[in-house]
Amino acid sequence: MDQLLTLYAKEKDSDGNTTSYDDEDNNKDEVVVVNPQRQRGRRKIIRTSGILIKDESLLDNLLLALTEWKNGWMNKNNERTAIDAENYMILTSPASWENLGRNKHQKAEAKLNANITIWKLAKQVMESVDEDFAEKYTALAVTHNFIGSPHIDRQNVGPFYGLSLGDFDDGTGGIMVECTARIVAHNNTKNRVAKCDGRYPHWVAPYDNENKQRFSLIFYQTMGASQPLGTSVFNLSDDDDFSCV
């Protein structure tokens, strides 16, 4: 990962970009300010897809709940100022409230209760993909029209799962993750759940955010033993002749 951040540092010399840290970011993530499109010509992009969620009724109900959530805000509701998104919300599991003070505990509980439909439907999705992780993840990021925003999730103790829904074109708006300094993986997450390690630089691939809607759910864990860094992408097919380590 240091090699990847070194590559970004080199970009600063020629493009004026930098790597910064946002103290107001709830997740205390390191934000990598780069132009992924400019780097595209110098990197190999591999494409892979997450696990398709075949329960269309579940996806329809989830998209309806997300749309109602989005429509409930007159203006942007972005809880992570370092991220470019029209709406961004973080829900946390009751297990993560144990060490919170009374006020923070009450706020987290009220927030979860106000969005319990999204939480329960998302839980069903994760249970259909990874029953073990469905009992472990401690936070759920809910986003609307997330754009680009390369960053590293410093508080994650292991890989995350990502799902996206909406009317944006299939094959666009996936999760881009650094495999090596010269290889980037594009994970198709539309109606699919992809497993990635957010402790590597990652961002959202381009899509028609001006005319289309894209919602996403990120399931992640911030409590428990930290897993060693390994591969950044877990959805490669058996035909791929390299690994993202």
Secondary structure, DSSP 8 states (H G I E B T S, - for coil): -HHHHHHHHHHHHHH--EEEE-TT-TT--EEEE--HHHHHTTSEEEEEE-EE---HHHHHHHHHHHHHHHHT-SS-EES-TTSB-SEEEEEE-GGGGTTS-HHHHHHHHHHHHHTHHHHHHHHHHHHHH-HHHHTT--EEEEEES-BEEEEE-SS-SS-EEEEEEESS-TTSS-EEEEEETTEEEEEE-BTEEEEE-TTS-EEE----TTT--EEEEEEE--SS-------SB----TT--S---
